[in-house]
Structure formats: C-alpha cells, structure tokens
Amino acid sequence: MKTLFTALALIASVTSASAMAADGLSATDAFAVRSIVPNADLSGLTSAQASAIKGVLHGDDREVGGQIRAILLWN
C-alpha cells in the first residue's frame, strides 16, 4: 500500500512540475530555451511571450537565440 501511495505522489509531483515549468512553456521547451539562452529568466512570461517562444523553437528560423532574447525583452 505504501508503494502505491509513493508511486501516486511521484506521478503527481512530476505532472505538476512539468505543467508549471516556466509560465506557459513545457519543461522541454524551457530546457531548450535555457540551453540556447543560458541566463534566460522565464519567470513571469506572458502568454504572448510563451507562444512566441514556442513558435521560434519549433520554427525553421535562424538566429533563434537572438529572437528569444528579443521576446524576453517585451514589456
């Protein structure tokens, strides 16, 4: 029984962590951003910023790092 509760708690924590990775970005997208722009502050992103970053990450554009830096500067 303890094993079941431990497994359920682990699943719940992983699900919560991935869903709340970086204000609208998945954990995978947040990892990709941080690998391209190591000092990126992803806290407090607007939904527009998160959508734009996703578009840059999954698009065919060049200068991905510069585009992400520019999006992070949006007010």
C-alpha positions in Angstrom: 0.0 0.0 0.0 2.9 2.4 0.8 4.3 1.7 -2.6 1.1 2.6 -4.3 0.9 5.9 -2.4 4.5 6.7 -3.1 4.0 6.0 -6.8 0.9 8.2 -6.9 2.7 11.0 -5.1 5.7 10.8 -7.5 3.4 10.9 -10.6 1.5 13.9 -9.2 4.7 15.8 -8.5 6.2 15.1 -11.9 2.9 16.1 -13.6 2.8 19.4 -11.6 6.4 20.2 -12.3 6.1 19.7 -16.0 2.9 21.6 -16.2 4.3 24.6 -14.3 7.8 24.5 -15.8 8.1 28.1 -16.9 4.9 30.1 -17.1 3.3 28.6 -20.2 6.3 26.7 -21.6 6.6 22.9 -21.2 9.6 21.6 -19.4 11.1 20.5 -22.7 10.7 24.0 -24.2 12.1 25.7 -21.1 15.1 23.3 -21.2 15.6 24.2 -24.9 15.4 27.9 -24.2 17.9 27.6 -21.3 20.3 25.6 -23.5 20.2 28.3 -26.2 20.0 31.4 -23.8 21.6 30.2 -20.6 20.7 33.2 -18.5 17.1 33.5 -19.7 14.6 34.4 -17.0 11.5 32.5 -17.8 9.5 33.5 -14.7 6.5 35.7 -15.3 6.2 35.2 -19.0 3.0 36.4 -20.6 1.0 34.1 -22.7 2.1 36.1 -25.8 5.7 35.7 -24.9 5.4 31.9 -24.3 3.5 31.5 -27.6 6.2 33.4 -29.5 9.0 31.5 -27.9 7.3 28.2 -28.8 6.9 29.4 -32.4 10.6 30.3 -32.6 11.7 27.0 -31.0 9.6 24.9 -33.3 10.0 27.0 -36.5 12.6 26.9 -39.2 14.1 30.3 -38.4 17.7 31.2 -37.9 19.1 33.3 -35.0 16.9 31.5 -32.5 18.9 32.9 -29.6 18.5 36.5 -30.7 14.8 36.1 -31.3 14.3 34.6 -27.9 16.3 37.4 -26.2 14.1 39.9 -28.1 10.9 38.2 -27.0 12.1 38.2 -23.3 12.5 42.0 -23.5 8.9 42.6 -24.5 7.0 44.6 -21.9 
